């Protein structure tokens, strides 16, 4: 994540006092999240560290390990005899011999009571191959979003989004990401987020009806976006703020769009030319939610609360 993610500076406080302060400080991360973030920080320098230590793995060996991934995965589930390996992988007896011989020569398997089982090293290698496959698959699925996110968040981690729903605009249906976003807002009792532009086009009254009347909402916007919001909905926006139903904050710079709902979190990527949402990625992963809460708290801490009496001033 960019420099903003690590900030814990307090934002301006309001009459909310201590509660406002607590909400402005990024929550501590769980050991799993902290490990993912630390791995991502280290990953940027990992190649140089391996080179300096003379500990690079031959690329041919890496390719061979990946090619043996199905066998490693099958044996990770349970020990198998040769016939079971042939059936599980749908390979010939000769091929199963080559697979097990290769794994045995590298101390990844051992034969016990006629069955092949992974060694401790083999289990670790199998786990890493599966993780690599999952992460590469996730990267491909998130491709429409990553160019938008990673420029600003160098520590963005893909693992929490492995099973995310990815909604991409296409020429026949350019509003698909917006429609997905609106469905989640409608189903949620609360909504927090930040964005470089309007969460949904101002002409879409459905969204603004929801945030003004139905969903308890807090958003961090760029100052000019807030001005446009009040130009379009001056009375309704002001009334929602005065009722405490809507809280708006402003910040000079924002990286992309982040949305936190009751049960899911989402990230939006926008077309810089048109301002339309090009892609929306959402998930109910607990680690993704923890990451989103951490990022939001950091951005919120560096934002200014809007004056309900003179919101554009």
Buried (B, 14 or more C-beta within 10 A) or exposed (E): BBEBBEBEEEBEEEEEEEEBEEBBBBEEBEEEBEEBBEEBEEEEEEEEEEEEEEEEEEEEEEEEBBEBBBBBBBBBEEBBBBEBBBEBBEBEEEBBBEBBEBBBEBEBBBEEEEBBBBBEEBBEBBBEBBEBEBBEEBEEBBEBBBEBBBEBBBBBBBBBBBEBBBBBBEEEEBBBBBBBBBEBBBEBEEBBBBBBBBBBBBEBBEBBBBBBEBBBBBBBBBEEBBBBBBEBBEEBBBBBBEEEBBBBBBBEEBBBBBBBBEEBBBBBBBBEEEEBBBBBBBBEBEBBBBBBBBBBBBBBBBBBBBEBEEBBE
